Amino acid sequence: MPACQLQSIRRRQWLAACAGAALLPAAGSGTTQPQITLRFSHVVAEETPKGLAANRFKVLVEQRSGGRIGVQVFPNAQLYGDANEMQALQLGAVDLVAPSLSKFGRIGLPEFELFDLPFLFDDLNAVRRITLGPLGQRLLQGLQRQGLVGLGYFDNGFKQMSANRPLLEPKDFVGLRMRVQASQVIAAQMRALGARPVTLAFSETRRALATGVVDGTENPVSNFWTQGMDEVQTDLSLTNHGYLGYAVVTNQRLWNYLTQPDRDLVNQALQDSLGFANQMADTQNDKALIALRLAHTTRIHTLSQAQRDLMRQAVQPVHQELARRIGSEWLQTLREALGQKGI
């Protein structure tokens, strides 16, 4: 059997095993017609933490409402991609989306780009001190300015750098075209490292890597693996330089339409699903890394402390730039919550 065909089979087996983790036994009558149907659109594979959370949410809502509330999940940008999912939500074309926190900057909420700052969080416990604390709730409340309701946060872990060469020090980035989300912070990060940022939708990234439109990118390992980026990138460097998280949001029109009991049901199902997704995030990234090592398609590199320090030092101006743009009070509040000093 050709190696590429064997690799495809292994990937499908891994994805199928992950997808099973989101399932719960069905409850109630399968013939009940939903009185309300919620459309949940997202841009990644079903087997990622985001995809698993969406599917878990669907099952819980339909179980707990006895089928009276249905949920349709549209993964892999089937309906809308990175560039237009927020607008679709605001217009009512979909009911729920789970964009990365970077996406809120371009709709007038640049303070969400705090989460994009490189080398800010030491681990996921540090992240949750923000998302579950007063600052995280303040950020969600700010979504009301855009007619949105923020329902909660969840993780996809920490990002790693990939290209067709190891990326271990700032000099390794010089001249590379690196795909980024539409985030001024992440673009500034790449420029600080010597690369040229290229903004592309997530759904377009693998093709852009395969055709040489871009040279590299950053992703949690689960995204890198489920999207088959190992087939078009020879090297993955375990930099753990940045956090990738999401917020689940709906629009105020839908939220106001639902009765209070239905809002409570939907919200509790979502919180349970987000807790499940957070439990899965580390597991999925660890499993994906094991799968990558077994696949032998991509060389995997670990940074030394000295290399990590060089990268951290190179991107410090990015923190200062964001402070000037959104106000130093945001960063000061965040660092106080993390027990850090300075801006």
Phi, psi and chi 1 to 4 in degrees:
 res  aa     phi    psi   chi1   chi2   chi3   chi4
   1 MET       -  132.6 -178.8 -179.5  -64.6      -
   2 PRO   -58.7  147.4  -21.2   31.0      -      -
   3 ALA   -60.1  -38.8      -      -      -      -
   4 CYS   -66.2  -36.1   59.4      -      -      -
   5 GLN   -70.0  -40.5 -175.0  177.3   -7.0      -
   6 LEU   -62.4  -41.8  179.4   61.2      -      -
   7 GLN   -61.3  -41.3  173.7   64.5   12.2      -
   8 SER   -63.1  -40.2  177.6      -      -      -
   9 ILE   -64.4  -44.0  -68.9  172.5      -      -
  10 ARG   -62.0  -39.9  -72.6  174.1  176.3  169.1
  11 ARG   -65.0  -43.5 -167.3 -175.3  -51.3  -83.0
  12 ARG   -63.3  -38.8  -71.4 -161.9  -58.7  -88.7
  13 GLN   -63.4  -42.4  -69.4  171.5  -21.4      -
  14 TRP   -64.6  -43.3 -172.7   87.7      -      -
  15 LEU   -65.3  -41.6  -65.3  178.6      -      -
  16 ALA   -63.4  -39.8      -      -      -      -
  17 ALA   -64.1  -40.3      -      -      -      -
  18 CYS   -67.6  -41.1  -67.1      -      -      -
  19 ALA   -61.1  -35.2      -      -      -      -
  20 GLY   -62.9  -23.7      -      -      -      -
  21 ALA   -67.5  -20.7      -      -      -      -
  22 ALA   -87.9  -10.4      -      -      -      -
  23 LEU   -85.1  147.2  -60.0  179.6      -      -
  24 LEU  -128.0  156.6  -66.9  169.7      -      -
  25 PRO   -59.4  140.6  -21.4   31.8      -      -
  26 ALA   -68.6  151.6      -      -      -      -
  27 ALA  -135.1  149.3      -      -      -      -
  28 GLY    80.3 -177.0      -      -      -      -
  29 SER   -79.2  132.6  171.0      -      -      -
  30 GLY   -76.4   -7.3      -      -      -      -
  31 THR   -95.8   -3.9   61.6      -      -      -
  32 THR   -65.5  128.7  -59.1      -      -      -
  33 GLN   -89.2  127.6  -68.4  -62.1  -46.4      -
  34 PRO   -65.7  138.8   20.1  -29.5      -      -
  35 GLN   -83.8  -26.3  -60.9  172.7   12.8      -
  36 ILE  -131.3  134.4  -59.2  169.3      -      -
  37 THR  -122.4  124.0  -60.9      -      -      -
  38 LEU   -99.7  129.6  -54.2  177.7      -      -
  39 ARG  -101.0  118.0  -62.6  155.6  -61.5  174.9
  40 PHE  -111.8  112.3 -165.9  151.9      -      -
  41 SER  -110.0  136.1  174.3      -      -      -
  42 HIS  -147.5  172.4   65.8   81.9      -      -
  43 VAL  -111.6    3.4  -57.5      -      -      -
  44 VAL  -116.6  176.7  -62.8      -      -      -
  45 ALA   -68.6  155.1      -      -      -      -
  46 GLU   -63.9  -22.2  -69.9 -174.3  -84.1      -
  47 GLU   -92.9    1.0  -59.3   79.5   15.2      -
  48 THR   -81.8  166.6   59.5      -      -      -
  49 PRO   -54.2  -39.5  -32.0   38.4      -      -
  50 LYS   -63.9  -45.7 -176.3 -168.7  -68.7 -170.1
  51 GLY   -63.7  -40.5      -      -      -      -
  52 LEU   -64.8  -39.3  -66.4  173.7      -      -
  53 ALA   -64.2  -42.6      -      -      -      -
  54 ALA   -62.8  -43.3      -      -      -      -
  55 ASN   -68.5  -36.8  -70.7  -17.8      -      -
  56 ARG   -63.6  -42.8 -175.5   84.5  161.9 -165.7
  57 PHE   -58.5  -45.3  172.0   73.1      -      -
  58 LYS   -56.4  -49.5  168.8 -175.6  170.0   65.1
  59 VAL   -62.7  -45.1  171.5      -      -      -
  60 LEU   -65.9  -43.3  -69.5  177.8      -      -
  61 VAL   -63.2  -45.9  167.0      -      -      -
  62 GLU   -68.2  -36.2  -67.4  178.5   -8.1      -
  63 GLN   -65.3  -52.0  -80.2 -173.6  -12.3      -
  64 ARG   -71.6  -23.1  -66.5  174.2 -177.6  179.4
  65 SER   -94.9    2.3   70.3      -      -      -
  66 GLY    64.6   26.4      -      -      -      -
  67 GLY    87.2   -2.1      -      -      -      -
  68 ARG   -70.3  -30.8 -173.8  174.2   53.9   80.9
  69 ILE  -113.1  121.1  -56.1  175.7      -      -
  70 GLY  -103.6  157.4      -      -      -      -
  71 VAL  -131.0  126.7  178.7      -      -      -
  72 GLN  -106.1  124.3  -66.1  178.9  -29.5      -
  73 VAL  -105.9  130.3  179.3      -      -      -
  74 PHE  -120.2   96.7  -59.5   93.1      -      -
  75 PRO   -86.3  177.8   33.1  -35.0      -      -
  76 ASN    53.6   36.8  -84.8  -39.2      -      -
  77 ALA    55.7   34.9      -      -      -      -
  78 GLN   -61.6  -36.5  -71.6  177.6    5.6      -
  79 LEU  -101.0  -53.3  -68.2 -176.4      -      -
  80 TYR  -140.1  146.2  -59.8   98.9      -      -
  81 GLY  -101.2 -171.0      -      -      -      -
  82 ASP   -53.4  -38.6  -77.9  -29.2      -      -
  83 ALA   -73.6  -23.6      -      -      -      -
  84 ASN  -133.7    5.0   51.9   18.2      -      -
  85 GLU   -68.5  -34.3   65.2  174.9   -5.4      -
  86 MET   -67.8  -41.8  -65.5  -69.2  -76.8      -
  87 GLN   -65.0  -39.5 -177.4 -179.4   21.8      -
  88 ALA   -60.3  -39.4      -      -      -      -
  89 LEU   -66.2  -45.4  178.7   65.7      -      -
  90 GLN   -62.6  -32.1  -70.4  173.4  -51.2      -
  91 LEU   -84.7   -7.9  -66.5  174.0      -      -
  92 GLY    84.8   11.9      -      -      -      -
  93 ALA   -72.9  -24.5      -      -      -      -
  94 VAL  -135.4  168.1  -66.9      -      -      -
  95 ASP  -109.5  -26.3  -56.8  -54.2      -      -
  96 LEU  -142.9  137.9  -67.3  151.9      -      -
  97 VAL  -136.4  162.9  -63.4      -      -      -
  98 ALA  -134.1   66.9      -      -      -      -
  99 PRO   -71.6  154.8   26.1  -32.7      -      -
 100 SER   -63.2  154.1   65.8      -      -      -
 101 LEU   -63.3  -22.3  -61.0  171.5      -      -
 102 SER   -59.6  -32.1  -54.6      -      -      -
 103 LYS   -66.3  -21.4  -56.2  -66.6 -166.7  -40.3
 104 PHE   -75.4  -18.5  -63.7  106.1      -      -
 105 GLY   -61.9  -38.4      -      -      -      -
 106 ARG   -82.4   -2.8   65.9 -172.5 -175.6 -165.1
 107 ILE  -108.9   22.8   64.0  167.1      -      -
 108 GLY    95.0   18.4      -      -      -      -
 109 LEU  -128.7   63.4  -62.4  160.3      -      -
 110 PRO   -65.6  -14.7   25.9  -35.7      -      -
 111 GLU   -63.8  -21.8   55.2  -91.2   26.3      -
 112 PHE   -66.6  -18.5  -86.4   89.1      -      -
 113 GLU   -72.2   -2.7  -68.5 -175.8   40.7      -
 114 LEU   -53.1  -38.4  -72.5  165.2      -      -
 115 PHE   -68.8  -17.6  -68.6  101.1      -      -
 116 ASP   -84.7  -10.7  -68.9  -24.0      -      -
 117 LEU   -58.9  130.6  -72.9  170.2      -      -
 118 PRO   -73.4  144.3   24.7  -32.3      -      -
 119 PHE    55.0   41.5  -62.6  103.0      -      -
 120 LEU   -96.3  -47.2  176.4   66.5      -      -
 121 PHE   -99.0  136.3  -61.0  108.8      -      -
 122 ASP   -81.2  -32.3  -68.2  -29.5      -      -
 123 ASP  -163.0  179.1   52.3   35.6      -      -
 124 LEU   -70.8  -25.2  -71.1  176.2      -      -
 125 ASN   -63.3  -37.3  -73.0  -29.7      -      -
 126 ALA   -65.3  -41.3      -      -      -      -
 127 VAL   -59.1  -44.6  173.3      -      -      -
 128 ARG   -72.3  -20.0  -71.2  170.1 -167.2  158.5
 129 ARG   -64.4  -25.7  -74.4 -155.6  -65.2  -85.0
 130 ILE   -87.7  -52.9  -56.2  -56.8      -      -
 131 THR   -65.9  -31.3   56.1      -      -      -
 132 LEU   -95.3   -1.6  -60.5  179.1      -      -
 133 GLY  -102.6 -172.7      -      -      -      -
 134 PRO   -59.9  -37.2  -23.9   33.5      -      -
 135 LEU   -66.0  -42.5 -179.0   56.2      -      -
 136 GLY   -61.6  -40.7      -      -      -      -
 137 GLN   -69.6  -35.9  -62.3  -48.3  -59.2      -
 138 ARG   -62.0  -40.1  177.7 -178.3  167.8 -169.3
 139 LEU   -64.2  -44.3  -72.1  165.0      -      -
 140 LEU   -62.4  -40.3  -71.1 -178.8      -      -
 141 GLN   -62.7  -30.5  -70.4  166.9    7.5      -
 142 GLY   -64.5  -18.8      -      -      -      -
 143 LEU   -64.6  -21.1  -69.5  168.4      -      -
 144 GLN   -60.2  -25.3  -64.3  175.4   11.2      -
 145 ARG   -63.0  -22.3  -57.1 -158.9  -54.4  -92.3
 146 GLN  -108.8   18.0  -60.1  -62.4  -26.9      -
 147 GLY    73.2   24.3      -      -      -      -
 148 LEU  -117.9  158.5  -57.6  175.3      -      -
 149 VAL  -121.5  119.0  178.0      -      -      -
 150 GLY   -86.2  124.6      -      -      -      -
 151 LEU  -103.1  -20.6  -60.3  177.1      -      -
 152 GLY   161.7  170.1      -      -      -      -
 153 TYR  -114.0  156.2  -60.5   93.2      -      -
 154 PHE  -155.1  167.7   64.7  107.2      -      -
 155 ASP  -103.5  154.9  -53.5  -39.0      -      -
 156 ASN  -126.5   15.2 -160.3    3.4      -      -
 157 GLY    86.7 -159.7      -      -      -      -
 158 PHE  -103.2  150.0  -73.4   88.9      -      -
 159 LYS   -90.3  150.4  -64.4  179.7  -70.9 -174.7
 160 GLN  -123.5  153.6  -38.8  -59.1  -23.1      -
 161 MET   -93.0  140.3  -65.3  -73.8 -169.4      -
 162 SER  -134.2  152.6   69.3      -      -      -
 163 ALA  -169.3 -169.6      -      -      -      -
 164 ASN   -99.2   29.8  -69.9  -36.8      -      -
 165 ARG  -161.9  158.9   66.1 -169.5 -168.1 -150.9
 166 PRO   -63.5  142.6  -19.6   31.5      -      -
 167 LEU  -119.4   88.3  -60.6  176.6      -      -
 168 LEU  -112.7  -22.5  -54.0  176.7      -      -
 169 GLU  -142.2  162.0  -62.1 -179.6   11.0      -
 170 PRO   -53.5  -36.0  -30.4   37.1      -      -
 171 LYS   -63.1  -23.3   62.7 -178.8  177.2   61.2
 172 ASP   -72.7  -18.3  -59.7  -33.9      -      -
 173 PHE   -88.1  -14.0  -71.5   81.2      -      -
 174 VAL   -60.5  126.0  173.9      -      -      -
 175 GLY    87.6   -7.6      -      -      -      -
 176 LEU   -81.4  145.8  -67.1 -177.8      -      -
 177 ARG   -96.9  112.5  -66.1  159.9  -61.4  177.4
 178 MET  -109.9  123.4  -62.9  -69.3  -71.7      -
 179 ARG   -66.4  135.0  178.1  -93.2  170.7 -179.6
 180 VAL  -135.3  160.6  -61.6      -      -      -
 181 GLN   -71.1  171.0  -59.7 -175.0   67.4      -
 182 ALA   -78.4   74.0      -      -      -      -
 183 SER  -135.1  124.7  162.2      -      -      -
 184 GLN   -63.3  -33.8  -68.1 -171.2   50.9      -
 185 VAL   -65.8  -46.5  166.4      -      -      -
 186 ILE   -68.6  -37.4  -62.5  175.8      -      -
 187 ALA   -61.9  -43.5      -      -      -      -
 188 ALA   -64.3  -35.7      -      -      -      -
 189 GLN   -59.3  -47.2  164.4 -163.8  -79.2      -
 190 MET   -65.7  -40.3  -67.3  -57.8 -175.3      -
 191 ARG   -64.1  -38.4  -73.5 -167.8  -66.5  -91.4
 192 ALA   -63.5  -29.0      -      -      -      -
 193 LEU   -85.7   -6.4  -68.7  168.8      -      -
 194 GLY   101.0    3.7      -      -      -      -
 195 ALA   -97.9  169.0      -      -      -      -
 196 ARG  -104.9  116.4  173.3 -171.0  166.3 -166.3
 197 PRO   -75.1  139.0   26.8  -32.5      -      -
 198 VAL  -127.6  116.0  178.8      -      -      -
 199 THR   -80.9  121.9  -57.8      -      -      -
 200 LEU  -140.1  150.2  -74.0  174.7      -      -
 201 ALA   -64.8  149.0      -      -      -      -
 202 PHE   -58.1  -40.1 -179.3   74.1      -      -
 203 SER   -65.1  -18.6   58.8      -      -      -
 204 GLU   -96.6   -4.9  -60.8  171.4    9.1      -
 205 THR   -69.2  -47.0  -59.7      -      -      -
 206 ARG   -60.7  -43.9 -170.8 -169.5 -177.5  -77.5
 207 ARG   -62.9  -39.6  179.9 -176.2  -63.7  -86.4
 208 ALA   -64.4  -36.9      -      -      -      -
 209 LEU   -68.0  -41.6  -68.7  167.4      -      -
 210 ALA   -66.3  -34.1      -      -      -      -
 211 THR   -95.3   -1.9   57.9      -      -      -
 212 GLY    82.3   11.0      -      -      -      -
 213 VAL   -62.4  -39.0  171.8      -      -      -
 214 VAL  -127.8  160.5  -67.2      -      -      -
 215 ASP   -98.9  -24.5  -56.9  -55.7      -      -
 216 GLY  -164.5 -178.5      -      -      -      -
 217 THR  -162.8 -175.3 -172.2      -      -      -
 218 GLU  -131.2  139.9   57.7  171.4   16.2      -
 219 ASN  -162.8  151.5  -90.9  -61.5      -      -
 220 PRO   -60.8  155.1  -21.0   32.6      -      -
 221 VAL   -62.3  -34.0 -178.0      -      -      -
 222 SER   -63.2  -40.4   62.9      -      -      -
 223 ASN   -67.2  -42.4  -78.7   -0.2      -      -
 224 PHE   -57.7  -43.3 -174.8   83.7      -      -
 225 TRP   -75.9  -48.8  169.9 -111.8      -      -
 226 THR   -67.1  -25.9   57.3      -      -      -
 227 GLN   -88.9    0.7  -65.7  -65.7  -43.4      -
 228 GLY    68.9   27.0      -      -      -      -
 229 MET   -70.4  -19.9  -67.6 -177.8 -170.6      -
 230 ASP   -63.4  -21.5   58.1  -59.5      -      -
 231 GLU   -79.2  -13.7  -62.4  168.1   -6.8      -
 232 VAL  -127.3    8.9  -66.2      -      -      -
 233 GLN  -135.2  124.9  -64.0  -88.5  -95.1      -
 234 THR   -82.4  -19.9   61.6      -      -      -
 235 ASP  -137.1  135.6  -66.4   84.3      -      -
 236 LEU  -123.8  122.9  179.7   70.1      -      -
 237 SER  -107.1  123.6  -60.0      -      -      -
 238 LEU   -82.5   82.8  -58.0  179.7      -      -
 239 THR   -89.7  -27.4   50.0      -      -      -
 240 ASN    46.4   40.2  -77.5  -47.5      -      -
 241 HIS   -84.6  -22.8   62.5  -79.8      -      -
 242 GLY  -148.3  156.9      -      -      -      -
 243 TYR   -97.6  141.7  165.8   73.9      -      -
 244 LEU  -120.2  113.9  179.4   60.6      -      -
 245 GLY  -132.7  171.6      -      -      -      -
 246 TYR  -133.3  158.6  -50.0  103.9      -      -
 247 ALA  -123.7  134.3      -      -      -      -
 248 VAL   -88.8  127.0  178.8      -      -      -
 249 VAL  -133.3  150.9  -68.2      -      -      -
 250 THR  -126.9 -178.1 -174.3      -      -      -
 251 ASN  -106.3  155.5   59.1   61.5      -      -
 252 GLN   -64.0  -31.5  -72.4 -179.0  -17.9      -
 253 ARG   -61.3  -47.0  -70.2 -170.6  -58.6  -83.1
 254 LEU   -64.8  -45.3  170.9   68.7      -      -
 255 TRP   -61.8  -39.2 -156.3 -120.0      -      -
 256 ASN   -71.9  -27.0  -67.8  -22.8      -      -
 257 TYR   -70.7  -36.7  168.3   77.5      -      -
 258 LEU   -68.8  144.8  -64.6  176.1      -      -
 259 THR   -70.0  161.9   64.7      -      -      -
 260 GLN   -59.5  -43.8 -173.6   60.9   52.9      -
 261 PRO   -59.1  -39.1  -26.6   36.8      -      -
 262 ASP   -69.5  -37.8  -76.8  -11.2      -      -
 263 ARG   -61.1  -42.2  -75.2 -160.7  -65.9  -93.8
 264 ASP   -63.4  -42.5  -68.3  -17.9      -      -
 265 LEU   -63.5  -48.3 -174.9  153.3      -      -
 266 VAL   -63.3  -43.6  167.7      -      -      -
 267 ASN   -65.6  -42.1 -172.8   56.5      -      -
 268 GLN   -67.1  -39.9 -172.2   57.2   56.9      -
 269 ALA   -61.5  -39.2      -      -      -      -
 270 LEU   -67.1  -45.0 -176.8   64.0      -      -
 271 GLN   -61.0  -40.3  -60.4  -47.1  -46.4      -
 272 ASP   -63.4  -39.0  -67.8  -14.3      -      -
 273 SER   -69.5  -37.5  -58.9      -      -      -
 274 LEU   -69.3  -37.9  -61.3 -172.5      -      -
 275 GLY   -61.0  -41.2      -      -      -      -
 276 PHE   -62.4  -44.0  167.8   78.9      -      -
 277 ALA   -63.0  -39.3      -      -      -      -
 278 ASN   -65.5  -35.8  -75.9  -20.7      -      -
 279 GLN   -66.1  -35.1  -68.4  175.3   -0.7      -
 280 MET   -78.9  -25.7  -65.9  -64.4  -65.8      -
 281 ALA   -56.7  -53.2      -      -      -      -
 282 ASP   -64.0  -41.0  -89.3   -6.9      -      -
 283 THR   -61.3  -45.5  -59.4      -      -      -
 284 GLN   -64.9  -41.2  -63.5  -58.1   81.0      -
 285 ASN   -66.2  -39.6  -76.9  -49.0      -      -
 286 ASP   -64.3  -43.4  -70.8  -15.6      -      -
 287 LYS   -66.2  -38.7  -71.7 -179.5  177.4  178.6
 288 ALA   -65.5  -37.6      -      -      -      -
 289 LEU   -65.4  -40.1 -174.5   57.9      -      -
 290 ILE   -62.2  -44.0  -68.6  170.6      -      -
 291 ALA   -62.2  -39.8      -      -      -      -
 292 LEU   -63.4  -43.0  -84.2  170.5      -      -
 293 ARG   -62.8  -38.3  -66.8 -171.6 -171.6  -79.4
 294 LEU   -72.3  -29.7  -67.7  174.0      -      -
 295 ALA   -73.5  -28.2      -      -      -      -
 296 HIS    58.6   28.7  -59.4  -66.4      -      -
 297 THR   -92.1  -23.0   48.2      -      -      -
 298 THR  -134.9  134.5  -59.9      -      -      -
 299 ARG   -75.0  135.6  -66.3 -174.0  -66.0  -94.1
 300 ILE  -113.5  130.0  -60.7  171.0      -      -
 301 HIS  -122.5  142.7  -49.2  -84.6      -      -
 302 THR  -113.7  131.4  -58.2      -      -      -
 303 LEU   -75.9  145.3  -85.2   65.8      -      -
 304 SER   -77.7  166.1   68.2      -      -      -
 305 GLN   -63.1  -36.6 -172.5   58.4   52.9      -
 306 ALA   -64.9  -41.4      -      -      -      -
 307 GLN   -65.5  -40.9  -69.5  167.8  -29.6      -
 308 ARG   -63.4  -39.8 -173.8  173.2  173.1   82.6
 309 ASP   -64.4  -37.9  -71.0  -16.4      -      -
 310 LEU   -63.4  -42.8  -78.1  173.9      -      -
 311 MET   -67.3  -41.3  -68.7 -177.5   67.6      -
 312 ARG   -61.2  -43.0 -176.8 -167.1  -62.0  -89.8
 313 GLN   -64.7  -38.8 -177.5  177.8    0.8      -
 314 ALA   -64.7  -30.5      -      -      -      -
 315 VAL   -98.3    4.1  -61.0      -      -      -
 316 GLN   -58.0  -36.9  -78.4  -51.5  -60.4      -
 317 PRO   -59.2  -22.2  -26.7   36.0      -      -
 318 VAL   -64.7  -39.1  178.2      -      -      -
 319 HIS   -62.8  -44.1  -66.4 -122.8      -      -
 320 GLN   -66.8  -37.3  -62.3  158.9    7.8      -
 321 GLU   -64.0  -42.3  178.4 -177.5  -39.7      -
 322 LEU   -66.8  -38.5 -178.9   62.5      -      -
 323 ALA   -59.7  -39.9      -      -      -      -
 324 ARG   -67.2  -33.6  -72.0 -168.1  -64.1  -90.7
 325 ARG   -79.3  -40.1 -173.5  154.6   54.0   84.6
 326 ILE  -109.3   -8.4   68.3  172.0      -      -
 327 GLY   104.8  133.3      -      -      -      -
 328 SER   -66.5  -19.3   60.2      -      -      -
 329 GLU   -61.8  -37.1 -179.1  -95.1  -17.9      -
 330 TRP   -61.8  -47.8  -77.3  102.9      -      -
 331 LEU   -68.7  -36.3  -87.7   76.1      -      -
 332 GLN   -63.6  -43.8 -170.3   64.1   37.2      -
 333 THR   -62.0  -42.9  -58.6      -      -      -
 334 LEU   -63.2  -46.5 -175.7  147.6      -      -
 335 ARG   -66.6  -34.7  -69.6 -164.8 -179.6  -80.6
 336 GLU   -63.4  -40.8  -72.1  173.1    0.1      -
 337 ALA   -64.8  -30.1      -      -      -      -
 338 LEU   -88.9   -5.7  -66.7  175.2      -      -
 339 GLY    73.3   27.0      -      -      -      -
 340 GLN  -103.7  164.0  -60.0  175.1   -1.6      -
 341 LYS  -110.1  154.9  -63.2 -179.9 -179.6  179.7
 342 GLY    79.2 -177.4      -      -      -      -
 343 ILE  -112.7      -  -65.5  177.1      -      -
